[in-house]
């Protein structure tokens, strides 16, 4: 195919310095990109890496778009082609946005989209016979998710037991006055403390030893004997037990725990109204026979029986097992949340597992007096149920400590992931962008000032 260089255009798109090794070469029709690069000869195309010959460049959303002055077209006309180089593995990414305590969390799905979807469902169901309500809305459990519920429950116990062992070989520090923690030989020097009398300490942290609760944040919720029963009233807030929200989600999904009984229906409920129903008559059914659990339920190891790993090989194996338990628990909990609704307050971190939130007026967030202490319930996301506590990533544990002046060069990762990585586990691909592993860290402040 004969082609005239003057009539061809090129669009270069990359996310990092080594984009050529991960990129893909795609030919597109002309004028598809907002900015094109015209070149006069093939030798000019081979000089694309030399950005000094270009008039301007733009960097948006991890893509570099190049522009140059137009070159006079040659006499030969040929079919145009566009060159696109994409990177499927971004190297740098920002952390989830931090919302102030004075503002409400955004809805996972905007209200406008929810109303539009409801109108579409109403139009499609008009004139159609009503379909039976599927579980778990009809009171029954989803039997296909019962093994997954046991897996999530056991992975949580495995994660806690392994973290207790790893804390004996990996140093984790917690601030005495705020909820910030740091994984490393010594605490970081950043002035980010907002605790008691932080102004006197000029924002410096006072580090002490951390526990499992500092790494794996406990999120509690009320236990419901009947998932479809009446909402918890304000005067019942002290009489109903509270337990970890992940455990409550597993119980509602089919895990049977003797210390937390729950109602299991064998027939679907009978709807009377939108929020009213009666239980079906189960008297003609045979008496339920107690069945053993589908999978053995693990228990937490007491702190006095925790034994640290003996050698480096056992430590690496324990770290990989812990990281796998963390990923499996989050992945399984996300699947359960699609069927069993979980609510979270838009103003405070209160979580409730059930179709509707409780009525306890114990919200103490910003302007709670105007709401009379009531929670602003909305659909929860996975980070509300299992919040990842982000910590600073230490590039080299045996190297120099983190420097205050080079803070913008360091990345962050969830505390569980950082502990496992420092113990010898491989870094998962989904956490590499926020950990900034491919960024060169300057050796001195003078070198950092020269970075553009």
N, C-alpha and C positions, 0 to 999 in steps of 0.2 A: 504494500500500500504506500503510494507516494504521498507525502504530506509536506505542506509548507509550514515551516516553523512560525511564520508570522501570523498565521490564522489559527494557531492552536493556543489553548489556554490551560493553565495548571493551577490547581488548588491544593495547597499543602496543609494538612491538619494533623497535629500531633499533640500529645499530652506531656511529654517528658523528654529528657535529653537522649534517651535511648529508644526513641520512637521507631527507628528504622527496624529494630530487631523484633518488635511486637506488632508492627503496623501491617496493614493490608493495602494492597495496591488495587484500586478500582477505577475503571474508566467510566465516566459519566457523560451525558450529553452536555453541550455547551450551555453556559449561563445558568448553571445550577447553584453556584455559590455566590454569596454577596460580594466577594472580592475575587478577582482573577489575576493571574500573573501571565503576562504575555512575554514570550522570549523570541529572540531573533534566530538562534541557531541551536543545534544540539549541544554544542559546547557550553552555551549559556544555561541549559537545563542541568548539566552536570555541576554547575556552580551554585545550585540552590542552597547548599549548606552555608555559603558565605553570605550572611545576612547584611553585611555592610554595603553591598551593591544595591540593596532595595531601598526604596524611598521611605517606606513606613511599614509598621507591623502592629497588629492588634492581638490581644490575648483575652479571649472570652470563653468561660465555661470549659477550660482545659483544652481549647483549640486555638491554634495560631493561624491567623489568616494574613496572607501576604499580599501586598499591593505594590505596583511599580508604575512608572510613567508609561503611557502607551507608546508603542513603537510603530513606526510607519509600516503598513503591510507591504509584503513583497508582491511581485506580479503573479506568482503562482498561487492558485486557490486550491485548498485541500479540505477534507472533512475535519472539523474541529474535534478535539477530545479533551477531557478534563482528567487530571491526576489527583486522586484523593488517598491520603495515608492516614488511617485511623489507628488509635491505640485502644485496645479492649481492656487494658489493665491500668487504670489511672494511678499515678504514683502519690498524689497529694489530694486530700479531701478534708473538708472542715468537719468539726464535731457537730452533733445535733445542737440546735439553737437552745440557749439557756433562757428560760422565761422567768421574768421577775415575779416575785411574790405579789406584786401589785397589779398584775394583769392576768386575765383568764387564759387558760390553755385553749388553743384552737381545736375545733372539732376535727376528728380524723377525716370525715367526709362533710363538706360544707352543707349547711341547712338547705341551700337552694338545690343542690344535687339530690338530697334526700326527698325533698318535696317533688321534684321532677320525676324521680323514680317511682314515688307513690302514685302520682297521677298516671304514669304509664301502666302500672300494675292494675289500677282501677279501670282504665279503658279496656285492657285486654280481658279482664274478668267480667266485664259487663255482658250480661246475657248468657254466661257460661255457668254450668252447674258447679257448686262448691266442691272443692277437692278436700279429702280428709287431711287434717293437720298432721304433718310428719313429726316424729320425735326429734328433739326433746320437748317441743312445744305442747305435745299431747300428754305429757306427764311421764312417758317412758324414756328410758335411756337408749342411746345409740349403741347397739351391741358391738358394732364394728370398731368403736373407739375405746372399748373397755380395755383391751390389751395395751393400747397406747397410753391410757391413763395410768396403768400400773408401771409402765416404763418411765413415764415422767416422774412418778412418785419415787421410784428406786434411783433414778438418775440424780434427783435432788439429794437423797441421802448419801449417795456415793460422792457427790460433789462436796458436801459438808465434811464427811470423814476424810477425804483426801486433802482438803484444804487445811484441816487440823494437823495433818502430817507434814505438809509442805511448809507451814508456818514455822516449823522447827529447823528448817534448813535455809529458807528464804526470809530475809529480814523485811518486815513490813512495819512502817511507822505510822502512828495516828497522832493528830494534833490534840492537845489537851483541852483546847478552848473551842475548836470548830470541828466540823465533820470531814475535814480533808485528810487523806492518807497518802502515803508515798511508799513505793516498793523500791528498795535499794539499800546499800550498806549504811548510808546516812541520809537524813532528810534533806529535801531540796531547799535552796536558799531564797525562794521567791517570796515576796511580801504580799501574800494573798489571804492572810488570816482576817476574818471578820467576826471573831469571837469576842469574849468578854475582855475589855480593856486592851483591845487591839491597837488603839492609838498610842498607848504608852509603849508597847513593844514595836511600834512602827510597822505593823503588819506582819512581823515575823512569827513563825509557828514555834510552838514548844512541843517537841516530839516526844512521844512515849510509845510503848509497845501496843500493837494492834491485835484485835481478836477476829474470829471468823465473822462475827456480826458486822464488823467494820468493812470487810471485803465483800461478803455476800449480804446485801442489805435486806433485813427482814421486813416484809410487808404483810401485815395482818388484816384479817377480815372476819366478819361474823359468820358463825356456822349456822346453816339453815337446816332444820330438820325436814322441812317440806320446801322444796325449791319453788313451787308454785303457790305456796301459802301466802298469808297476809304479810304485809311489810312490817318490819320491826319498828315498834313505836319508841318514842323517846324514853318512856319510863321503863322499857325493857332492855336498855343498853347495858346494864350491869348484870343482868340475869342470864344473858346468852353468851356462851363461850366464844372466844376469839382464837383463831389459829392461822398459820401462814396461808396466804391467799392461794398459792400454788397447790397446797394440800387440799384446801376447800374445793378448788377446781377439779382436782382428781377425784374427790369423794363424789361430787355431783356427776362426774363422768362414769362412775361405776366402781371405784375403789371402796371396799368395805373395811372400815376400822371399828373395832368393838367400842372404843372409847368415844367415838363420834357417830352415834346411830343416825340414820337417815331413812326417810320413807321411800320405799321402792314399790311403785305401782306395777301391776301386771295387766291392767286394762287401760285403754286411753280414757281420758277425762271426757265429760259431757259438757259442752259449752252451752251456757244459758244466755250470756251476754258477752260484751266485749271484754269485761274484766271479771265475770262471774262464771263459775263452773261448779259441777258436782262430780264426785268420784263415782265410777261405775261400780255396779254390784259384783263383788268378787266372792260371794258366799258359795256359789256353785263350783268354784275352782277348788282343786285339792289343796290341802295345807302345804305351804312352801317348805321344802326340805332344805335345811342349811347346807350350802355347798362350800367346799374349800375354795380359797382364792385361786384365781387362774394362775397367778405367779406368786412366788414367795415375796413377802414384804420385808424390806431391809429395815434396820434400826440404826440409830446413831450410836457411835462409840463414845463412851464417857471420856472426858478429858484426861482422867487418871490412867486410862488404858491406851493412850495414843503412843505409838512407837515411831520414832523418826526413821526414814529410810537409811539403810546401812551403808550403801556405797553410791557412787555417781550413776552407775547403770540403773539401779533401782529408782533413783530420783528421777531420771529421765523418763523411765517407764511410768512412774506415778504421775508425772506432769502431763504426759500424753493422755493418760486415762482421765485425768481431771479435765483437761481441755475438751476431750470427747464427751464427757458427761455434761459439761456446760453447753455445748452445742446441741446435743440431743435433747436436753431439757428445754431449751428455748425453742427448738424446732417443734417438739411435741406440744408444748404449751400453746404455741401459735395455732396449731391445727385444732386443739380443743377449744380455743377462744372463738373459732369460726362457727361452732355449733352451740356452745354454752356461753351466753353473753356475760361479759364482765364490765362493770361500771366503775368510773373513777370521778372524783370531784374535780371540777375545773379550776378550783381555787386552792385546794390542798391535796396532799398525796393519799387521801383516804380512798380505799378500794373496796368494792363490794361485788361478790360473785353471785350473780342472779339476774333475772330479767329486769328488775327495777331496784333502785337503791333504797336503803333504809331511811327511816324518818328521824333518826337520832340527831339532835341539834348540837353537835359537838364540833362544828367547823369553826376554827379560830383564825382563818385566813384574813386577808385584807378586806375591810368593810363587811365583816361578818355580822355586825349589828344591824345593817340594813336588811340582811336575809334572815335575821333571828336565829343565827347559828345553823341554818339549814345548808346542806350541800347542794352544789350545782352539778347534778349527775349528767354524765355523757359517756359515750362509748370509750372504752379503754383500749390502749395499744399494748404491744408486748413490753415496751420499756416501762409502762406503768405497773405491770404485774411483776416483772423481773427487771428492776432498774440496774443498768450497768454503771458502776461507779468508776468514772474515768480518772486515771492517774497519769503522771508524766512518764514517758518511756525513757529508760536509761539506755543509751546506745551501747555502752561498754561498762559492765558491772565492775570489772577489774581496772578500768581506766580512771581518768580524772572525774571528779564529781561534776554535777550540773552547775553551770555558771549563770549568775543572774543576768548578765548582759546578753547572753546568747539564748534567751528564752524563746524568741520567735523561731529558732531553728529546731526546737525539740517537738516531737509528736506526743500523742497520748493514746491510751488504749484502756479497755476495761481492766479493773484490778485483777480479776481472775486470769485474764489472758496474760497480763504482764508478769504475774507470779509464775505461771507455767512456762513462759518464754525464758525467764531468768533461771528457771530450774532445768532447762535444756530442751524443751519442746519446740517444734517448728512453728513459725508464725503462720497462722491461717491467712489465706488470700484476702478475705473480706476485711481484715484489720490492718493490712499493710498500708492503705492510703492514709489513714489517720495517724499511723506511727511514724510516717515520713522516713522510711528506711533508706530511701535513695537520695536524701539531701545531704550534701557535704557540710559538715559542721566546722566552722572556722576554729583555728587553734588559739586565736587571741582576739581581743577586742578591736585591734587595729585592722586585722584581716576582715572582721565582720563589717566594719565601716566601709570597706571597699566593695562589698557585695551590692550589686544593683538589683 
